[in-house]
Amino acid sequence: MTQNRQRTDVNVMAARAVKQTIAKHETALTADLEAAWAEWSAGVSKVDARTMTLLRAAFDAGAEAASRN
């Protein structure tokens, strides 16, 4: 018997599954992070746009550091 179908490498299939899983979790994390930022930043008043940008950068850095731990 001759097989006409190509075999898919197991490593390729595993890499594809990992990539899809990570993409799903990043989307959920991003939505949660945006909601947390919106809630926190709503309490900030009397700051200019530059300060708000710096606060957002600090917020994102803190969230990134927390996710690594």
ZAKOL-136865 format. One record per atom (N, C-alpha, C): residue in one letter; x, z, y. Coordinates in steps of 0.02 Angstrom, whole numbers, padded with zeros to 5 digits, always signed. Example, Ala and Ser with C-alpha at 12.3 -4.5 7.8 and 13.67 -1.06 7.14 Angstrom:
BEGIN
A+00660+00390-00284 A+00615+00390-00225 A+00660+00390-00165 S+00642+00354-00112 S+00684+00357-00053 S+00645+00394+00002 
***
This chain:
BEGIN
M+00041+00000-00059 M+00000+00000+00000 M+00043+00000+00063 T+00021-00035+00113 T+00056-00038+00176 T+00015-00003+00229 Q+00048+00041+00266 Q+00013+00075+00320 Q+00024+00037+00385 N-00029+00021+00419 N-00024-00015+00483 N-00025+00033+00542 R-00044+00094+00529 R-00047+00143+00583 R+00021+00175+00592 Q+00039+00186+00655 Q+00101+00221+00670 Q+00089+00295+00666 R+00138+00330+00641 R+00133+00403+00640 R+00151+00429+00709 T+00114+00480+00729 T+00130+00513+00793 T+00176+00571+00778 D+00230+00574+00813 D+00279+00627+00803 D+00246+00695+00818 V+00258+00743+00774 V+00230+00810+00782 V+00252+00841+00848 N+00313+00830+00868 N+00338+00858+00931 N+00301+00829+00991 V+00285+00765+00988 V+00248+00733+01042 V+00178+00764+01046 M+00147+00773+00989 M+00080+00803+00988 M+00081+00874+01014 A+00132+00913+00996 A+00137+00982+01020 A+00149+00984+01095 A+00192+00941+01119 A+00206+00939+01192 A+00143+00921+01230 R+00104+00875+01204 R+00042+00854+01236 R-00008+00913+01239 A-00013+00950+01184 A-00059+01008+01181 A-00038+01062+01231 V+00027+01075+01235 V+00052+01125+01282 V+00038+01104+01354 K+00051+01041+01368 K+00040+01015+01436 K-00034+01021+01456 Q-00079+01006+01411 Q-00151+01011+01426 Q-00171+01083+01437 T-00144+01129+01396 T-00161+01199+01402 T-00136+01227+01469 I-00075+01211+01487 I-00047+01234+01550 I-00088+01209+01609 A-00108+01146+01606 A-00147+01117+01661 A-00213+01154+01670 K-00245+01173+01615 K-00308+01210+01620 K-00298+01278+01652 H-00245+01313+01632 H-00232+01380+01659 H-00210+01377+01732 E-00172+01327+01751 E-00151+01320+01821 E-00210+01309+01866 T-00259+01269+01843 T-00318+01256+01883 T-00358+01320+01894 A-00366+01360+01841 A-00402+01423+01847 A-00365+01472+01891 L-00299+01475+01883 L-00258+01520+01924 L-00262+01501+01998 T-00258+01437+02012 T-00261+01413+02080 T-00328+01431+02112 A-00382+01423+02076 A-00448+01442+02103 A-00451+01516+02116 D-00425+01557+02071 D-00425+01630+02081 D-00382+01650+02141 L-00325+01617+02147 L-00279+01632+02202 L-00311+01613+02269 E-00344+01556+02271 E-00377+01535+02333 E-00433+01583+02352 A-00470+01607+02302 A-00523+01655+02316 A-00494+01721+02342 A-00439+01743+02312 A-00407+01805+02335 A-00381+01797+02406 W-00351+01739+02421 W-00326+01727+02488 W-00383+01726+02539 A-00437+01694+02522 A-00494+01689+02567 A-00522+01759+02582 E-00527+01800+02531 E-00553+01868+02540 E-00505+01910+02583 W-00440+01906+02567 W-00391+01946+02604 W-00384+01923+02676 S-00379+01857+02685 S-00367+01832+02753 S-00428+01839+02799 A-00486+01849+02770 A-00546+01859+02811 A-00540+01923+02853 G-00501+01970+02829 G-00491+02033+02865 G-00437+02030+02918 V-00402+01974+02922 V-00348+01967+02971 V-00377+01939+03035 S-00360+01971+03090 S-00386+01945+03155 S-00331+01949+03207 K-00341+01913+03260 K-00297+01912+03318 K-00225+01892+03301 V-00218+01840+03259 V-00152+01812+03246 V-00156+01737+03258 D-00099+01707+03276 D-00099+01636+03289 D-00088+01597+03223 A-00091+01532+03227 A-00085+01489+03168 A-00017+01497+03134 R+00035+01505+03174 R+00102+01512+03145 R+00107+01576+03103 T+00081+01629+03130 T+00081+01693+03093 T+00039+01687+03029 M-00017+01653+03034 M-00060+01645+02975 M-00023+01605+02922 T+00015+01555+02942 T+00055+01515+02895 T+00107+01558+02860 L+00140+01602+02899 L+00189+01647+02870 L+00157+01698+02822 L+00099+01722+02840 L+00063+01768+02796 L+00045+01733+02730 R+00023+01670+02735 R+00004+01633+02674 R+00066+01623+02630 A+00122+01607+02660 A+00183+01598+02621 A+00203+01662+02585 A+00197+01718+02620 A+00212+01783+02589 A+00163+01799+02533 F+00100+01783+02544 F+00048+01795+02494 F+00063+01754+02431 D+00078+01690+02440 D+00094+01646+02383 D+00156+01669+02346 A+00207+01691+02383 A+00269+01715+02352 A+00256+01778+02311 G+00214+01821+02337 G+00196+01882+02300 G+00157+01866+02237 A+00112+01819+02242 A+00073+01799+02183 A+00117+01767+02131 E+00164+01726+02153 E+00211+01694+02106 E+00255+01746+02071 A+00280+01794+02109 A+00322+01846+02080 A+00282+01888+02030 A+00221+01903+02046 A+00178+01942+02001 A+00163+01904+01936 S+00155+01839+01941 S+00140+01800+01881 S+00200+01794+01835 R+00261+01800+01862 R+00321+01797+01821 R+00330+01861+01782 N+00306+01916+01809 N+00315+01981+01776 N+00258+01990+01729 
***
